[in-house]
Amino acid sequence: MRGIFKTFLVLFILVLFLGIPGITVTGYAESGLEPINPEWAGVDTLAALARLPDGEIPIGKTLVMVSSLVGGDLTGVPVDPAAVEKEFNLLAERVQPALRDRSDPRKVISALNRFLFVEEGFTYDCVAGNPDNYLLDRVLARKHGNCLGLSALYLLLAERFSLPLHGVYVPAHCFVRFEDADVRINIETGEKGADRKDDRYIRDFALTEERPYLRSLGKKEMLGVYLKSLGAAFSRKGREDRALRLYREAAVFYPGLPDIYFNAGVSFQKRGMLDEAIDQYRRALELDPDLAVARDNMGVALAKQGRLPEALAEARKAAALRPGNPATRANLAATLCANGMLEDGIREYRRVLEIDPDNARALAGLTKAYYARGEFHEAIVYCDRAMSCGWTPDPALLGTLEKYRDPLPASQP
């Protein structure tokens, strides 16, 4: 009874810490259990949930509850967690005959993959920004999911059938791994459960031994990944306060995940809170010094504060980490120009155009750089190209440059 009580207590706590008022959680409070222990009253409920041993976290019920309640807040469409769990139970009943013999891990994985992707027709959708791809009610109803949504489905089935599956996270991607004492098999949910070796992820995501990725995660850590992704969904809607709260909650479950602090930095930066943004980017970089996007964004934030030498140092590091990224190189070019290093800035903008010939930002940057140097003939050439790519120049700048436009052949005497 104590174990069952803890499970239901966790779910009660979860509703509290997510802070969604007025929700009746049908299906989880109808079993005549003992009343909630009064000693929990007034305790930091999020911390209480996170203090539970990893093995006592009911990952399935917790993911269903988080997805339903937070997802309902995100989309504006109420979701009944009991209905989601009922749908999942039906799915589990259908797969159960295929999992009677669990003696061979590869056969178990093959049975799961065949059931989900062939018999049930689930498909991978790579659009990470669409919450329909990882909110579990939508994943079950549409039979579409991104890496997170499909991985969550595997983990729910794993808990139901006592399979040693774990979530695995690499930057902006996750998958599932079958791992026990003797067997370790990756299950790439974006490729119908294909077995992809660690070397593939190391190459594709530029991982090194020092970076904190590619290990099998505990239940709490996977909850942190899920909460982080929900926070990003609120941020995309401009709801930064809600996003930041979810990032704080995610950090309690998975304090070692750099993406949480990077995402929080983005939310603070969008609100113009540059000191707080820089602090969060620094926390992300303490965990993963090679997180290029954090260095890139921190350089931008430092530049906006007028801390140009520091901004340039971060911009150089970011460009070294991802030299083929046009946005990162354009940030470096802009920072060089802001530091008065116009020649170097022009060179960097040209490198951007080698990668992306129609990059409006680089074309506009070259316009401004040549204008600053008084080279107006060159400036108007790049200005015209930038405008053809959608850039709108300052009217005063354009008015000055118009005088230096080469006449069209038809207008010459």
Solvent accessible surface area in square Angstrom, and as a share of the most:
residue,aa,sasa,rsa
1,M,140,0.63
2,R,193,0.70
3,G,50,0.48
4,I,93,0.47
5,F,29,0.12
6,K,67,0.29
7,T,30,0.18
8,F,44,0.18
9,L,6,0.03
10,V,1,0.01
11,L,4,0.02
12,F,92,0.38
13,I,4,0.02
14,L,1,0.00
15,V,24,0.14
16,L,87,0.43
17,F,10,0.04
18,L,0,0.00
19,G,34,0.33
20,I,26,0.13
21,P,120,0.76
22,G,85,0.81
23,I,72,0.37
24,T,111,0.65
25,V,25,0.14
26,T,57,0.33
27,G,42,0.40
28,Y,16,0.06
29,A,89,0.69
30,E,133,0.60
31,S,68,0.44
32,G,80,0.76
33,L,49,0.24
34,E,86,0.39
35,P,119,0.75
36,I,64,0.33
37,N,50,0.26
38,P,115,0.72
39,E,129,0.58
40,W,62,0.22
41,A,83,0.65
42,G,89,0.86
43,V,55,0.32
44,D,94,0.49
45,T,30,0.17
46,L,24,0.12
47,A,28,0.22
48,A,2,0.01
49,L,0,0.00
50,A,16,0.12
51,R,157,0.57
52,L,16,0.08
53,P,73,0.46
54,D,51,0.26
55,G,63,0.61
56,E,70,0.31
57,I,1,0.01
58,P,15,0.09
59,I,8,0.04
60,G,8,0.08
61,K,55,0.23
62,T,1,0.00
63,L,2,0.01
64,V,3,0.02
65,M,1,0.00
66,V,2,0.01
67,S,1,0.01
68,S,1,0.01
69,L,7,0.03
70,V,0,0.00
71,G,2,0.02
72,G,12,0.11
73,D,47,0.25
74,L,7,0.04
75,T,42,0.24
76,G,61,0.59
77,V,81,0.47
78,P,120,0.76
79,V,28,0.16
80,D,64,0.33
81,P,2,0.01
82,A,30,0.23
83,A,56,0.43
84,V,7,0.04
85,E,30,0.13
86,K,137,0.58
87,E,76,0.34
88,F,8,0.03
89,N,50,0.26
90,L,76,0.38
91,L,3,0.01
92,A,2,0.02
93,E,107,0.48
94,R,112,0.41
95,V,0,0.00
96,Q,90,0.40
97,P,70,0.44
98,A,51,0.39
99,L,0,0.00
100,R,181,0.66
101,D,99,0.51
102,R,102,0.37
103,S,95,0.61
104,D,53,0.28
105,P,29,0.18
106,R,132,0.48
107,K,139,0.59
108,V,3,0.02
109,I,11,0.06
110,S,53,0.34
111,A,6,0.05
112,L,1,0.00
113,N,22,0.11
114,R,116,0.42
115,F,5,0.02
116,L,1,0.01
117,F,18,0.07
118,V,109,0.63
119,E,113,0.51
120,E,22,0.10
121,G,35,0.33
122,F,3,0.01
123,T,58,0.34
124,Y,84,0.32
125,D,34,0.17
126,C,99,0.59
127,V,81,0.47
128,A,65,0.50
129,G,32,0.31
130,N,48,0.25
131,P,26,0.17
132,D,32,0.17
133,N,0,0.00
134,Y,3,0.01
135,L,2,0.01
136,L,0,0.00
137,D,28,0.14
138,R,54,0.20
139,V,0,0.00
140,L,12,0.06
141,A,85,0.66
142,R,86,0.31
143,K,66,0.28
144,H,71,0.32
145,G,0,0.00
146,N,6,0.03
147,C,16,0.10
148,L,8,0.04
149,G,0,0.00
150,L,1,0.01
151,S,0,0.00
152,A,1,0.01
153,L,0,0.00
154,Y,1,0.00
155,L,13,0.07
156,L,5,0.02
157,L,0,0.00
158,A,5,0.04
159,E,69,0.31
160,R,102,0.37
161,F,13,0.05
162,S,99,0.64
163,L,17,0.08
164,P,43,0.27
165,L,15,0.07
166,H,61,0.27
167,G,1,0.01
168,V,0,0.00
169,Y,7,0.03
170,V,0,0.00
171,P,25,0.16
172,A,88,0.69
173,H,26,0.12
174,C,3,0.02
175,F,0,0.00
176,V,0,0.00
177,R,0,0.00
178,F,10,0.04
179,E,47,0.21
180,D,68,0.35
181,A,102,0.79
182,D,135,0.70
183,V,39,0.22
184,R,116,0.42
185,I,6,0.03
186,N,8,0.04
187,I,0,0.00
188,E,7,0.03
189,T,0,0.00
190,G,16,0.15
191,E,57,0.25
192,K,137,0.58
193,G,4,0.04
194,A,27,0.21
195,D,50,0.26
196,R,81,0.30
197,K,125,0.53
198,D,37,0.19
199,D,101,0.52
200,R,70,0.26
201,Y,6,0.02
202,I,73,0.37
203,R,165,0.60
204,D,78,0.40
205,F,57,0.24
206,A,72,0.56
207,L,13,0.07
208,T,69,0.40
209,E,175,0.79
210,E,143,0.64
211,R,27,0.10
212,P,40,0.25
213,Y,19,0.07
214,L,22,0.11
215,R,113,0.41
216,S,28,0.18
217,L,5,0.03
218,G,25,0.24
219,K,62,0.26
220,K,38,0.16
221,E,32,0.14
222,M,6,0.03
223,L,3,0.02
224,G,0,0.00
225,V,2,0.01
226,Y,2,0.01
227,L,2,0.01
228,K,18,0.08
229,S,17,0.11
230,L,0,0.00
231,G,0,0.00
232,A,18,0.14
233,A,4,0.03
234,F,0,0.00
235,S,9,0.06
236,R,133,0.48
237,K,115,0.49
238,G,52,0.50
239,R,92,0.34
240,E,16,0.07
241,D,96,0.50
242,R,32,0.12
243,A,0,0.00
244,L,8,0.04
245,R,88,0.32
246,L,0,0.00
247,Y,6,0.02
248,R,145,0.53
249,E,7,0.03
250,A,0,0.00
251,A,20,0.15
252,V,63,0.36
253,F,7,0.03
254,Y,7,0.03
255,P,84,0.53
256,G,26,0.25
257,L,0,0.00
258,P,0,0.00
259,D,17,0.09
260,I,2,0.01
261,Y,11,0.04
262,F,34,0.14
263,N,24,0.12
264,A,7,0.05
265,G,0,0.00
266,V,40,0.23
267,S,0,0.00
268,F,28,0.12
269,Q,31,0.14
270,K,111,0.47
271,R,110,0.40
272,G,54,0.52
273,M,62,0.27
274,L,32,0.16
275,D,87,0.45
276,E,67,0.30
277,A,0,0.00
278,I,5,0.03
279,D,82,0.42
280,Q,30,0.13
281,Y,0,0.00
282,R,92,0.34
283,R,114,0.42
284,A,0,0.00
285,L,12,0.06
286,E,138,0.62
287,L,61,0.30
288,D,0,0.00
289,P,69,0.43
290,D,55,0.29
291,L,12,0.06
292,A,13,0.10
293,V,46,0.26
294,A,0,0.00
295,R,34,0.13
296,D,6,0.03
297,N,40,0.20
298,M,2,0.01
299,G,2,0.02
300,V,44,0.25
301,A,0,0.00
302,L,1,0.01
303,A,31,0.24
304,K,136,0.58
305,Q,61,0.27
306,G,52,0.50
307,R,81,0.30
308,L,47,0.23
309,P,102,0.64
310,E,75,0.34
311,A,0,0.00
312,L,20,0.10
313,A,47,0.36
314,E,17,0.07
315,A,4,0.03
316,R,113,0.41
317,K,97,0.41
318,A,0,0.00
319,A,4,0.03
320,A,79,0.61
321,L,68,0.34
322,R,67,0.25
323,P,78,0.49
324,G,50,0.48
325,N,42,0.21
326,P,39,0.24
327,A,53,0.41
328,T,1,0.01
329,R,27,0.10
330,A,1,0.01
331,N,19,0.10
332,L,8,0.04
333,A,0,0.00
334,A,37,0.29
335,T,11,0.07
336,L,3,0.02
337,C,29,0.17
338,A,56,0.44
339,N,45,0.23
340,G,58,0.56
341,M,66,0.30
342,L,42,0.21
343,E,98,0.44
344,D,44,0.23
345,G,0,0.00
346,I,12,0.06
347,R,109,0.40
348,E,11,0.05
349,Y,11,0.04
350,R,104,0.38
351,R,98,0.36
352,V,0,0.00
353,L,21,0.11
354,E,139,0.62
355,I,74,0.38
356,D,49,0.25
357,P,81,0.51
358,D,98,0.51
359,N,23,0.12
360,A,31,0.24
361,R,108,0.40
362,A,0,0.00
363,L,1,0.00
364,A,6,0.05
365,G,8,0.08
366,L,0,0.00
367,T,0,0.00
368,K,109,0.46
369,A,4,0.03
370,Y,15,0.06
371,Y,70,0.27
372,A,70,0.54
373,R,92,0.33
374,G,43,0.41
375,E,53,0.24
376,F,47,0.20
377,H,102,0.45
378,E,75,0.34
379,A,0,0.00
380,I,5,0.03
381,V,83,0.48
382,Y,23,0.09
383,C,0,0.00
384,D,50,0.26
385,R,96,0.35
386,A,0,0.00
387,M,63,0.28
388,S,95,0.61
389,C,49,0.29
390,G,66,0.63
391,W,51,0.18
392,T,118,0.69
393,P,12,0.08
394,D,83,0.43
395,P,110,0.69
396,A,75,0.58
397,L,22,0.11
398,L,42,0.21
399,G,38,0.37
400,T,40,0.23
401,L,0,0.00
402,E,78,0.35
403,K,161,0.68
404,Y,74,0.28
405,R,85,0.31
406,D,96,0.50
407,P,84,0.53
408,L,131,0.65
409,P,109,0.69
410,A,105,0.82
411,S,80,0.52
412,Q,97,0.43
413,P,181,1.14
